[in-house]
Amino acid sequence: MGWIYLLLAGLFEVGFTSMLKLSENFSKLYPSIGFFFFSILSFWLLTKAVETIPMGTAYAVWTGIGAVGTVLIGIFFFQEAAGFWRMFFISILVMSIVGLKLVSTK
């Protein structure tokens, strides 16, 4: 169950970083509310995940999911660049997340 919590926490991290962009420095009400909602949910789920997953592994996977997801949101919704090297390093990050899951002791 810890890995499900962790996956959801990472997805909600993508939500709060996206809302941060949309809030335009907290000048827009609904994206600002979304930011706080998603961030609280993300941290709560991360807290649940570290009950069964080593903290270092959980944190690395959480930030990795958030980073990959946020880059993809930036590419698909905010017209950010998707050059070769950017995608190369994102793929290495994905492989690292999978590797941490595979070698996790719990």
N, C-alpha and C positions, 0 to 999 in steps of 0.2 A: 504494500500500500504506500510505503514511503516514496517509491519511484513515481507513482501516479501523482502524489502530492507535489513532488519536485517538478514533474513535467508541467502540471497546471500552474505552479508558481512561476516557472519560466515563461509560460504563455501570458500570464497576467503581467509579468515584467515588460513584455513587448507591448501590452496594452497601456501600461503607465508611461512608457517612454513615448509612445505614439501620441497619447493625450498631452504630454508635456509639449510636444511640437505643436499640436493643434491649439493649445491654450494660449499661444503667443505671449509667453512670460506671464501667465495667469491673468491675462486681460480679458479672456473669454470665459464666461461662467460655466457652461456645460462641460467643455473639455477639462476645465480646472477641477470640477467635481469628479469627472471621470478619472483624472490623474490620482486623486486621493483615494477613490474607491478601489481602483486597480492596484495601487501601491500597498494599501492595507491588506487586501486579499493576497497579494503576492508574498508579502512578508509573513503573513499568518500561515500560508501553505508551506513556505520555506521552514518555518518553525516546526510545523508538523513533520516535515520530511527529515529534519535532523534528529528526530527521536529514534529513527532506525537506520539512517545513513550517516556515515562519518561526516563531520562538519566540513572538513576541507573538500571532500569529494562533492558534497551537496552544493557548497558555495560555488565551486568551479563549474559544475554542470548548470546551475541556476544562471550564473552570469553568461555562460556560453550560449545557452538557449536564448537568453535575452539579447545577446549581441547578434547572433545569427538572425533571429527573428526581426530585430530592429533594422538590420541592414537590408533584409528582404522587403520589409515595409517601406523603407526609404527608396529602394529601387522601384518597386511596383506602384507606390502611391505618391511619392514625392519627387519622382523623376531624378533620383540620384544616379550617378554613374555606376555601371556594372562592368568595369573593365576586367581584363584577364587576370591581372594580379590580385585585384580585390576578390574576385570569385575563387581564385586559387587559395588565398589565405583563409577565406571563409570555409572552404572545403576542408582545409587542415583543422580548423576549429571544430567542425562537425565530427571529423574522425577522432579528435581528442575527446569530445564528449562521449562518443560511443565507446572509446577505449576505457575511459573512466568507469563507465557502466559495466563493462566486461570484467574489469579487474577489481571491482568493488568487493569487499569482504563481507558485506551484509546485504 
